[in-house]
Amino acid sequence: MLKFYSYYKQATVGPCNIPRPGFWDVVGKAKWDAWNSLGEMPEEEAMAAYVDQMKLVGLLDFSNFVIKTCLFGVVADDGCFHLDKQILKKAKVFSES
């Protein structure tokens, strides 16, 4: 799940530009470490990696371009996954017709 988070942040915000969370924020540190590990990866490469990762774990069925699960998004601050049509459109995986 951290891979999805890091690719999403890289694609939408760019390289990690915030200080690492403090000692007691274990979840925040894990998210920061995952995002920061991408370094200067370009936005387009992060979007492609996000989609490739979803293919790898079977979240996409490209035979008919159907999203198989709602776990196609990003972990928000509330700890839940949220569908993110913006990144899907940019990666040319999703279109509203």
C-alpha positions as CSV (number, residue, x, y, z in Angstrom):
1,M,0.0,0.0,0.0
2,L,2.9,2.4,0.6
3,K,4.0,2.0,-3.0
4,F,0.6,3.3,-4.1
5,Y,0.8,6.2,-1.7
6,S,4.3,7.1,-2.7
7,Y,3.6,7.0,-6.5
8,Y,0.4,9.1,-5.9
9,K,2.2,11.7,-3.9
10,Q,5.0,11.9,-6.5
11,A,2.5,12.2,-9.4
12,T,0.4,14.9,-7.7
13,V,2.8,16.8,-5.5
14,G,6.3,16.0,-6.9
15,P,9.4,15.1,-4.9
16,C,9.0,14.9,-1.1
17,N,9.3,18.4,0.1
18,I,8.3,18.1,3.8
19,P,10.3,17.3,6.9
20,R,10.3,13.7,8.1
21,P,7.6,13.2,10.9
22,G,8.7,12.8,14.5
23,F,9.6,9.6,16.4
24,W,6.1,8.8,17.6
25,D,4.4,9.2,14.2
26,V,5.2,5.7,12.9
27,V,2.6,5.7,10.1
28,G,3.7,9.2,9.0
29,K,7.4,8.2,8.9
30,A,6.6,5.1,6.8
31,K,4.6,7.1,4.3
32,W,7.3,9.8,4.2
33,D,10.1,7.2,3.7
34,A,8.2,5.6,0.9
35,W,7.6,8.9,-0.9
36,N,11.1,10.2,-0.2
37,S,12.6,7.0,-1.7
38,L,11.3,8.1,-5.1
39,G,13.7,11.0,-5.2
40,E,13.3,13.1,-8.3
41,M,11.2,10.7,-10.2
42,P,9.2,12.6,-12.9
43,E,5.4,12.9,-12.6
44,E,4.7,10.9,-15.7
45,E,7.0,8.1,-14.5
46,A,5.2,8.0,-11.1
47,M,1.8,7.8,-12.8
48,A,3.0,4.9,-15.0
49,A,4.5,3.1,-12.0
50,Y,1.2,3.5,-10.1
51,V,-0.7,1.9,-12.9
52,D,2.0,-0.8,-13.4
53,Q,1.8,-1.6,-9.7
54,M,-2.0,-2.0,-9.9
55,K,-1.6,-4.4,-12.8
56,L,0.9,-6.4,-10.9
57,V,-1.4,-6.9,-7.9
58,G,-4.5,-7.5,-10.1
59,L,-6.5,-4.4,-9.3
60,L,-7.1,-3.7,-13.0
61,D,-8.7,-5.9,-15.6
62,F,-7.4,-4.5,-18.8
63,S,-9.4,-6.9,-21.0
64,N,-12.4,-4.6,-20.6
65,F,-10.9,-1.7,-18.6
66,V,-13.1,-2.3,-15.6
67,I,-12.0,-1.2,-12.2
68,K,-12.3,-4.4,-10.1
69,T,-12.1,-2.8,-6.7
70,C,-12.5,0.6,-5.0
71,L,-8.9,0.3,-3.8
72,F,-7.8,2.4,-6.7
73,G,-6.8,5.6,-5.1
74,V,-4.8,6.8,-2.2
75,V,-4.7,6.5,1.6
76,A,-6.1,9.7,2.9
77,D,-5.3,11.2,6.3
78,D,-8.3,9.4,7.7
79,G,-6.6,6.1,6.9
80,C,-9.1,5.1,4.2
81,F,-8.6,4.5,0.5
82,H,-10.3,6.9,-1.9
83,L,-10.8,6.5,-5.6
84,D,-8.8,9.1,-7.5
85,K,-10.1,9.7,-11.0
86,Q,-7.5,12.5,-11.6
87,I,-4.5,10.2,-11.6
88,L,-6.4,7.6,-13.7
89,K,-7.3,10.1,-16.3
90,K,-3.7,11.4,-16.5
91,A,-2.5,7.8,-16.9
92,K,-5.1,7.3,-19.6
93,V,-6.7,4.4,-17.7
94,F,-10.0,5.9,-16.9
95,S,-12.4,8.2,-18.8
96,E,-15.9,9.3,-18.0
97,S,-18.1,8.8,-21.0
